Amino acid sequence: WRRHLQFLPSVLATELVSRIARKRQLRRALTPNFFRFLAPSLRMSSAVSFHNFHSLTSSLLETAIVPALGSPESLDFSGCQDLRRIESLSKVVGSLEFFNLKGCRSLEAKTLLPVLQKCSPTLTTLNLSAGPRLTGFPLDCLKDSPKLLHLNLAGSAATRGLLELSRGKAGASIEEVDISGCSFNDAEVAALGSCPNLRSLCISFMTKVEEGKRLKAEIRRPNSFPSLNHLDASRNPNLSDDFADAVRHGCASTLRSLNLSQTGLSDDGLRALGGSNCLKTLDVAYNPSITDAGVIEGVPRLPCIDALIISYTSVGDQTLEFLARRSNSKTGSSTPAPPSLRVLKIAGSGVSDVGVRAIVSSRLRESLEGLDLGGPGITDAGARALASPGLP
């Protein structure tokens, strides 16, 4: 069977390696000899995956895999938990565009540097999420990557380099950044405001951002975050209503999706978002200071909203009755017809059968694609009403 490996089409060769790596009973087959026989096919492959090859070692990578590779455009080492050193990859990454190292929890940052320096001119996507040994990783080594579009550092313990990255060539090209769970400070995060093409930013659960004073000031600055469509600032409980106000005055003209769950938001913060005319998805769950009054006053000022997540807040039946009345309004009345809600999540709130009946009898049943209700106030009668035809 080894003799036949060298004649496998390159697509089948990479698929074979990926499937064997996922099977614990077969991983012993991935020896240096195996890769030596497979080398002719691997060298022709532009995309190679070793996803979840848990027992992949630095020695096997250097002595068997690297010599078998050609010049791949995509490398996936996600889930390779025992992989510690990868500097040998610098020999074959001259054309690399996609590099996935998610979950390589043993990876040493210093061995990553020569690889990134080598593929810097062509790299478009880099995933280093869940890499806890990357504390102190110098992110500025990517600043001269002119094609970098997607950067994922979620949970990687990276701490510095965003300022230099935003000022370099990468800052002009980057479109998506996920630094949730990282230890960048407020000033480092604020530096991303100068990236002209940044469309998606996730800064969830960043303990060093704290109240985000520098970030709030940057968001308010004219022409800051000029292309931002998606912002996830969830699980930062000290951001408070001031952050919502900064978003409204800064990037409201481009923002389509906003996640402010568990940020200390109150009714005032929800009202402050009013006038965000492009916002379609809003998540303000796990903010117990949000009440019916905030929703009733704030939602009408969000003319394009079609997905509303208000679970585990202090809202109740009044909110559902308001949304039901709003959905029944028609063009030609004193107020224009609002957009139809596609998604409504209001679990863990004060909703009872009264609110359920309001939803069931309204036009919302025609537009809703996702509905999440829950709470001690809903009885068997409410559950039966929700089971009626027409609801998702």
Helices and strands as residue ranges (DSSP letters): H 2-5, H 10-22, G 27-29, H 32-42, E 47-49, H 58-60, I 61-65, H 66-68, E 74-76, G 87-91, E 98-100, H 109-119, E 125-127, G 132-134, G 139-142, E 150-152, H 162-167, H 169-173, E 176-178, H 186-190, G 191-194, E 200-202, G 207-209, H 213-220, E 230-232, H 240-250, E 257-259, H 267-272, E 281-283, H 292-298, G 299-301, E 307-309, H 317-328, E 343-345, H 353-360, H 364-367, E 370-372, H 380-386
